[in-house]
Amino acid sequence: MRLTSFTDFGLRALMRMASDPDRAYSTAELADEFGLSRHHLTKIMATLAQAGIVTTRRGGGGGARLGRPAREISLGDIIRVLENDQALVNCFAADGGNCSITPHCRLKSRLREAETAFLAQLDRSTLADVALPQLAAMADS
């Protein structure tokens, strides 16, 4: 299974935010740290905010913070939010995709089971489990 760059970038940002959860992070700061597009990261943060994973505030002293403790945010929940519109295969799309073998396919159920197992495994870990070291600690090493 391959995750989209949208999810990859979102995970990186959340891992940094989990390292110092009381601090507000600007999208510019996170984008610079990871070499990401600010515009792309803004879209990611909006998606995470809509799901309640982060809270955002504009203006001076604003930025993004975790919406709840990192230990309460499973990696599976993050993946479900960020990969929401990405079907594993075409026939998993909301409209059923464009598959001519659907009535006879014996692969679809196996792929569905694999996807479920993948997310169940990620549900066993939280954002706190993968938080990055704090920036100050990294600078001291």
C-alpha positions as CSV (number, residue, x, y, z in Angstrom):
1,M,0.0,0.0,0.0
2,R,1.3,3.4,-0.9
3,L,0.2,6.6,1.0
4,T,-0.2,9.9,-0.9
5,S,2.2,12.7,-0.4
6,F,-0.7,14.6,1.2
7,T,-0.8,12.0,4.0
8,D,3.0,11.8,4.2
9,F,3.3,15.5,4.7
10,G,0.5,15.6,7.2
11,L,2.1,12.8,9.2
12,R,5.4,14.7,9.3
13,A,3.7,17.9,10.5
14,L,1.8,16.1,13.2
15,M,4.9,14.3,14.4
16,R,6.6,17.6,14.8
17,M,3.6,19.1,16.6
18,A,3.4,16.1,18.9
19,S,7.0,16.9,20.0
20,D,5.8,20.1,21.7
21,P,2.0,19.9,21.9
22,D,1.6,23.2,23.9
23,R,3.2,25.2,21.2
24,A,1.4,26.7,18.1
25,Y,3.2,25.9,14.8
26,S,2.8,28.0,11.7
27,T,2.4,26.3,8.3
28,A,5.4,28.4,7.1
29,E,7.6,27.0,9.9
30,L,6.6,23.4,9.3
31,A,6.9,23.8,5.5
32,D,10.4,25.2,5.9
33,E,11.5,22.4,8.3
34,F,10.4,19.6,6.0
35,G,10.9,21.3,2.6
36,L,7.2,21.3,1.7
37,S,5.0,23.6,-0.2
38,R,3.3,26.0,2.2
39,H,0.2,26.0,0.1
40,H,0.0,22.2,0.1
41,L,0.5,22.1,3.9
42,T,-2.2,24.7,4.4
43,K,-4.7,22.4,2.7
44,I,-3.5,19.5,4.9
45,M,-3.9,21.6,8.0
46,A,-7.4,22.6,6.9
47,T,-8.3,18.9,6.5
48,L,-6.9,18.0,9.9
49,A,-8.7,20.9,11.5
50,Q,-12.0,19.9,10.0
51,A,-11.5,16.4,11.6
52,G,-10.6,17.9,14.9
53,I,-7.1,16.5,14.9
54,V,-5.7,20.0,15.0
55,T,-7.0,23.4,16.0
56,T,-5.9,26.5,14.1
57,R,-5.9,30.2,14.9
58,R,-5.0,33.0,12.5
59,G,-2.9,36.1,13.2
60,G,-0.1,36.9,15.6
61,G,0.5,34.2,18.1
62,G,-1.7,31.9,16.0
63,G,-0.9,28.7,14.3
64,A,-1.8,25.1,14.6
65,R,-1.9,22.9,17.7
66,L,-3.0,19.4,18.3
67,G,-6.8,19.2,18.9
68,R,-6.4,16.6,21.7
69,P,-3.5,14.8,23.4
70,A,-1.2,12.9,21.0
71,R,-1.8,9.7,23.0
72,E,-5.5,10.0,22.0
73,I,-4.8,10.3,18.3
74,S,-4.3,6.9,16.6
75,L,-2.2,6.7,13.4
76,G,-5.1,4.9,11.8
77,D,-7.4,7.8,12.5
78,I,-4.9,10.2,10.8
79,I,-4.6,7.9,7.8
80,R,-8.4,7.6,7.4
81,V,-8.7,11.4,7.5
82,L,-5.9,12.2,5.1
83,E,-6.6,9.3,2.7
84,N,-10.4,9.8,2.8
85,D,-10.8,10.3,-0.9
86,Q,-8.2,7.9,-2.1
87,A,-9.5,4.4,-2.9
88,L,-7.0,1.6,-2.6
89,V,-8.1,0.4,-6.0
90,N,-10.5,1.8,-8.6
91,C,-13.4,-0.5,-7.6
92,F,-13.3,0.8,-4.0
93,A,-14.2,4.3,-5.2
94,A,-17.5,5.7,-4.0
95,D,-19.0,5.3,-7.5
96,G,-17.8,1.7,-7.8
97,G,-15.1,2.7,-10.3
98,N,-14.9,1.4,-13.8
99,C,-14.2,-2.3,-13.4
100,S,-15.6,-4.9,-15.9
101,I,-14.8,-7.9,-13.7
102,T,-16.6,-6.7,-10.5
103,P,-19.4,-9.3,-10.7
104,H,-16.8,-12.1,-10.9
105,C,-13.9,-10.6,-8.9
106,R,-12.4,-12.7,-6.1
107,L,-9.7,-10.1,-5.4
108,K,-11.7,-7.3,-4.1
109,S,-12.7,-8.9,-0.7
110,R,-9.0,-9.9,-0.1
111,L,-7.9,-6.3,-0.8
112,R,-10.6,-5.0,1.5
113,E,-9.4,-7.4,4.3
114,A,-5.8,-6.3,3.8
115,E,-6.8,-2.6,3.9
116,T,-8.7,-3.2,7.1
117,A,-5.8,-5.1,8.7
118,F,-3.4,-2.3,7.7
119,L,-5.6,0.3,9.4
120,A,-6.2,-1.9,12.4
121,Q,-2.4,-2.2,12.9
122,L,-2.0,1.6,12.7
123,D,-4.8,1.9,15.3
124,R,-2.5,0.2,17.8
125,S,-0.1,3.2,17.7
126,T,-0.7,6.8,18.5
127,L,0.8,10.0,17.4
128,A,2.7,10.1,20.8
129,D,4.4,6.9,19.8
130,V,6.0,8.5,16.8
131,A,6.5,12.1,18.0
132,L,9.8,13.6,16.8
133,P,12.4,14.8,19.2
134,Q,12.0,18.4,20.3
135,L,13.9,20.9,18.1
136,A,15.9,22.2,21.1
137,A,17.0,18.7,22.0
138,M,18.0,18.0,18.4
139,A,20.1,21.2,18.3
140,D,22.0,20.2,21.5
141,S,23.0,16.8,20.1
